[in-house]
Amino acid sequence: MVHLLGRAKSGRLQSIGWAGALVLILMIEGIAQVAACDLEIRKEVAPSPLVAGQQAVFTITVRNVGTAPCPGPTTVTDSGAAGLSFVSASGSGWICIGQTCTYPGTIPVGGTVTVTYTYN
């Protein structure tokens, strides 16, 4: 009987007696790694610092830092900053209704999608 178990600190083969049978346990580094989607979000503002009376543009970038594609949809809602009034939101491939934007597509490994929010 051969069992593949999780992660090992080094590749090695061990034999263990169990209930009168020889059980082989093969431990190989990384054997149990599972590909997974992992989204990172970054928000930047221009101008920085904000200037009274000028529009503020917030750019939100969503990046897949995982090991597998992230299937859509991906939804972002931005509330701006205190004292600002929402004007618009848009981004290539995004569907925006008010301050909630949804990216319906898949974000590939290492891929990014960007949405921009404008406030007065």
FINU-153181 format. One line per 10 residues: number of its first residue (from 1); their letters; for each residue y, x, z of N, C-alpha, C, O. Coordinates in steps of 0.2 Angstrom, whole numbers, padded with zeros to 4 digits. Example, Ala and Ser with C-alpha at 12.3 -4.5 7.8 and 13.67 -1.06 7.14 Angstrom:
<rs>
1> as> -0028/0066/0039/-0022/0062/0039/-0016/0066/0039/-0017/0071/0042; -0011/0064/0035/-0005/0068/0036/0000/0064/0039/0006/0067/0040 $
</rs>
This chain:
<rs>
1> mvhllgraks> -0006/0004/0000/0000/0000/0000/0006/0005/0000/0006/0009/0004; 0011/0003/-0004/0017/0007/-0005/0023/0003/-0003/0024/-0003/-0006; 0027/0005/0001/0033/0001/0003/0039/0005/0001/0040/0011/0002; 0044/0002/-0002/0051/0005/-0004/0056/0003/0002/0057/-0003/0002; 0058/0007/0006/0063/0005/0011/0070/0008/0010/0070/0014/0009; 0075/0004/0011/0082/0005/0011/0084/0012/0009/0082/0015/0004; 0088/0015/0013/0091/0022/0011/0088/0027/0016/0087/0025/0022; 0087/0033/0013/0085/0038/0017/0090/0044/0017/0094/0044/0012; 0090/0048/0022/0095/0054/0022/0093/0059/0017/0097/0063/0015; 0086/0059/0016/0084/0064/0011/0077/0061/0008/0074/0057/0011 $
11> grlqsigwag> 0076/0063/0002/0070/0061/-0002/0064/0064/0002/0063/0070/0002; 0059/0060/0004/0053/0062/0007/0048/0057/0007/0049/0051/0007; 0042/0059/0008/0036/0055/0008/0033/0055/0015/0032/0061/0018; 0031/0050/0018/0028/0050/0025/0022/0045/0025/0022/0040/0021; 0017/0047/0029/0011/0043/0029/0011/0041/0037/0012/0045/0041; 0009/0035/0038/0009/0032/0045/0002/0028/0045/0001/0024/0041; -0001/0029/0050/-0007/0025/0051/-0005/0018/0054/-0002/0018/0059; -0008/0013/0052/-0006/0006/0054/-0012/0002/0053/-0014/0000/0048; -0015/-0001/0059/-0020/-0006/0059/-0026/-0003/0055/-0029/-0007/0051; -0027/0003/0056/-0033/0006/0052/-0032/0008/0045/-0037/0010/0042 $
21> alvlilmieg> -0026/0006/0042/-0025/0008/0035/-0020/0013/0034/-0016/0014/0039; -0020/0016/0029/-0015/0021/0028/-0009/0018/0024/-0010/0015/0019; -0003/0018/0027/0003/0015/0024/0007/0021/0022/0009/0025/0026; 0009/0021/0015/0014/0026/0013/0021/0023/0012/0022/0017/0010; 0025/0026/0015/0032/0024/0015/0036/0029/0011/0037/0035/0013; 0039/0027/0005/0042/0031/0001/0050/0030/0002/0052/0024/0001; 0053/0035/0004/0060/0034/0006/0064/0039/0001/0064/0045/0001; 0068/0035/-0003/0072/0039/-0008/0080/0037/-0007/0081/0031/-0007; 0084/0042/-0007/0091/0040/-0006/0094/0035/-0012/0093/0036/-0018; 0097/0030/-0009/0100/0025/-0013/0096/0020/-0017/0098/0016/-0021 $
31> iaqvaacdle> 0089/0020/-0015/0085/0015/-0018/0087/0008/-0017/0085/0004/-0021; 0090/0006/-0011/0092/-0001/-0010/0099/-0003/-0011/0101/-0008/-0009; 0102/0002/-0015/0109/0000/-0017/0109/-0006/-0021/0105/-0007/-0026; 0114/-0011/-0020/0114/-0017/-0024/0121/-0017/-0027/0126/-0016/-0024; 0121/-0018/-0033/0128/-0019/-0037/0132/-0025/-0034/0129/-0030/-0033; 0138/-0024/-0033/0142/-0029/-0030/0149/-0029/-0033/0152/-0024/-0034; 0152/-0035/-0034/0159/-0035/-0035/0163/-0034/-0029/0162/-0036/-0024; 0169/-0031/-0030/0174/-0029/-0024/0181/-0029/-0027/0183/-0024/-0030; 0185/-0034/-0025/0192/-0034/-0027/0197/-0031/-0022/0196/-0032/-0016; 0201/-0028/-0025/0207/-0025/-0022/0213/-0028/-0024/0214/-0029/-0030 $
41> irkevapspl> 0218/-0029/-0020/0224/-0032/-0022/0230/-0028/-0020/0230/-0026/-0014; 0235/-0027/-0025/0241/-0023/-0023/0247/-0027/-0025/0247/-0030/-0030; 0252/-0027/-0021/0258/-0031/-0022/0264/-0026/-0022/0265/-0023/-0017; 0268/-0026/-0027/0274/-0022/-0028/0280/-0027/-0029/0279/-0032/-0032; 0286/-0025/-0027/0292/-0028/-0028/0297/-0024/-0032/0298/-0018/-0031; 0301/-0027/-0036/0307/-0024/-0039/0313/-0029/-0039/0312/-0035/-0041; 0319/-0027/-0038/0320/-0020/-0035/0318/-0019/-0028/0317/-0024/-0024; 0317/-0013/-0027/0315/-0011/-0020/0320/-0006/-0017/0320/0000/-0020; 0324/-0008/-0012/0324/-0014/-0008/0327/-0019/-0012/0331/-0019/-0017; 0326/-0026/-0010/0328/-0032/-0013/0336/-0031/-0012/0339/-0029/-0007 $
51> vagqqavfti> 0339/-0034/-0017/0347/-0034/-0017/0349/-0042/-0017/0347/-0046/-0021; 0353/-0044/-0012/0355/-0051/-0012/0359/-0053/-0018/0363/-0049/-0021; 0357/-0059/-0021/0360/-0061/-0027/0356/-0059/-0033/0358/-0062/-0039; 0351/-0055/-0033/0347/-0053/-0039/0340/-0056/-0038/0338/-0057/-0033; 0337/-0057/-0044/0331/-0059/-0045/0326/-0054/-0042/0327/-0048/-0042; 0321/-0056/-0038/0315/-0052/-0036/0309/-0053/-0040/0307/-0059/-0041; 0306/-0048/-0042/0300/-0049/-0046/0294/-0045/-0042/0294/-0039/-0041; 0289/-0049/-0041/0283/-0047/-0037/0278/-0046/-0042/0276/-0051/-0045; 0275/-0040/-0043/0269/-0039/-0047/0263/-0038/-0043/0262/-0034/-0038; 0258/-0043/-0044/0252/-0042/-0041/0246/-0040/-0045/0245/-0043/-0051 $
61> tvrnvgtapc> 0243/-0035/-0043/0237/-0032/-0047/0231/-0033/-0044/0230/-0031/-0038; 0226/-0036/-0047/0219/-0037/-0044/0215/-0032/-0048/0214/-0032/-0054; 0211/-0027/-0044/0207/-0022/-0047/0200/-0023/-0044/0199/-0024/-0038; 0195/-0022/-0049/0188/-0023/-0047/0186/-0015/-0045/0185/-0011/-0050; 0185/-0014/-0039/0183/-0007/-0036/0176/-0007/-0035/0173/-0002/-0032; 0172/-0013/-0036/0165/-0013/-0035/0161/-0010/-0040/0163/-0006/-0045; 0154/-0011/-0040/0149/-0008/-0044/0146/-0013/-0049/0142/-0012/-0053; 0149/-0019/-0049/0147/-0025/-0054/0153/-0029/-0056/0158/-0029/-0052; 0153/-0032/-0062/0158/-0036/-0064/0159/-0042/-0059/0155/-0044/-0056; 0166/-0044/-0059/0167/-0050/-0054/0168/-0056/-0059/0173/-0056/-0063 $
71> pgpttvtdsg> 0164/-0061/-0059/0165/-0067/-0063/0170/-0071/-0060/0171/-0071/-0054; 0174/-0074/-0065/0179/-0078/-0063/0177/-0085/-0060/0171/-0086/-0060; 0181/-0089/-0057/0188/-0088/-0057/0191/-0084/-0051/0187/-0084/-0046; 0196/-0080/-0052/0200/-0077/-0046/0206/-0080/-0046/0210/-0081/-0050; 0208/-0082/-0039/0214/-0086/-0038/0219/-0082/-0033/0216/-0079/-0028; 0225/-0082/-0035/0230/-0078/-0031/0236/-0083/-0030/0238/-0087/-0034; 0238/-0084/-0023/0244/-0088/-0022/0249/-0083/-0018/0247/-0080/-0013; 0255/-0083/-0020/0260/-0079/-0018/0266/-0084/-0015/0268/-0088/-0018; 0268/-0082/-0009/0274/-0086/-0006/0280/-0082/-0006/0285/-0084/-0003; 0281/-0076/-0009/0287/-0073/-0010/0289/-0070/-0003/0285/-0067/0001 $
81> aaglsfvsas> 0295/-0070/-0002/0298/-0068/0005/0303/-0073/0007/0306/-0077/0004; 0305/-0073/0014/0309/-0077/0017/0316/-0077/0013/0319/-0072/0012; 0319/-0083/0012/0325/-0083/0009/0325/-0084/0001/0330/-0084/-0002; 0319/-0083/-0002/0319/-0083/-0009/0316/-0089/-0012/0312/-0093/-0008; 0319/-0091/-0017/0316/-0098/-0021/0312/-0096/-0027/0314/-0092/-0031; 0306/-0099/-0027/0302/-0098/-0033/0305/-0100/-0039/0308/-0105/-0040; 0304/-0096/-0045/0306/-0097/-0051/0301/-0098/-0056/0300/-0103/-0059; 0296/-0093/-0056/0291/-0093/-0061/0285/-0089/-0059/0286/-0084/-0055; 0279/-0090/-0063/0273/-0085/-0062/0270/-0085/-0068/0269/-0090/-0072; 0268/-0079/-0070/0264/-0078/-0077/0260/-0072/-0077/0262/-0067/-0073 $
91> gsgwicigqt> 0255/-0072/-0081/0252/-0066/-0083/0247/-0067/-0088/0245/-0072/-0089; 0245/-0062/-0092/0241/-0062/-0098/0234/-0065/-0096/0230/-0061/-0092; 0232/-0070/-0098/0225/-0073/-0096/0225/-0078/-0090/0220/-0081/-0089; 0231/-0078/-0086/0231/-0082/-0080/0234/-0089/-0082/0237/-0090/-0087; 0231/-0093/-0078/0234/-0100/-0078/0237/-0101/-0071/0234/-0101/-0066; 0244/-0103/-0072/0248/-0103/-0066/0251/-0110/-0065/0254/-0113/-0070; 0250/-0113/-0059/0253/-0120/-0058/0257/-0118/-0051/0254/-0118/-0046; 0263/-0118/-0052/0267/-0117/-0046/0266/-0109/-0044/0266/-0105/-0048; 0265/-0108/-0038/0264/-0102/-0035/0257/-0100/-0035/0255/-0094/-0032; 0252/-0104/-0037/0245/-0103/-0037/0243/-0101/-0045/0244/-0105/-0049 $
101> ctypgtipvg> 0240/-0095/-0045/0238/-0093/-0052/0231/-0091/-0052/0228/-0088/-0047; 0227/-0093/-0057/0220/-0092/-0058/0218/-0088/-0064/0220/-0090/-0069; 0214/-0083/-0063/0212/-0079/-0069/0204/-0082/-0070/0200/-0080/-0066; 0203/-0085/-0075/0196/-0088/-0076/0191/-0083/-0079/0185/-0085/-0078; 0193/-0078/-0081/0188/-0073/-0084/0185/-0068/-0079/0186/-0068/-0073; 0181/-0064/-0082/0177/-0059/-0078/0181/-0053/-0078/0184/-0051/-0083; 0182/-0050/-0072/0185/-0043/-0071/0180/-0038/-0071/0176/-0038/-0066; 0180/-0033/-0076/0174/-0028/-0077/0175/-0023/-0071/0180/-0022/-0068; 0170/-0019/-0070/0170/-0014/-0065/0176/-0009/-0067/0176/-0007/-0073; 0181/-0007/-0063/0186/-0003/-0064/0192/-0007/-0068/0197/-0004/-0069 $
111> gtvtvtytyn> 0191/-0013/-0070/0196/-0017/-0073/0201/-0020/-0069/0200/-0021/-0063; 0207/-0021/-0072/0213/-0024/-0068/0216/-0030/-0072/0216/-0030/-0078; 0219/-0035/-0068/0222/-0040/-0071/0229/-0041/-0067/0229/-0040/-0061; 0234/-0042/-0070/0241/-0042/-0067/0244/-0049/-0068/0244/-0052/-0073; 0247/-0052/-0062/0251/-0058/-0063/0258/-0056/-0059/0259/-0052/-0055; 0263/-0059/-0062/0270/-0058/-0060/0274/-0064/-0058/0273/-0069/-0061; 0277/-0064/-0052/0280/-0069/-0049/0288/-0067/-0048/0290/-0062/-0046; 0292/-0072/-0050/0299/-0071/-0050/0302/-0076/-0045/0301/-0082/-0045; 0307/-0073/-0041/0311/-0077/-0036/0318/-0076/-0037/0320/-0071/-0039; 0322/-0081/-0035/0329/-0080/-0034/0331/-0079/-0027/0337/-0079/-0025 $
</rs>
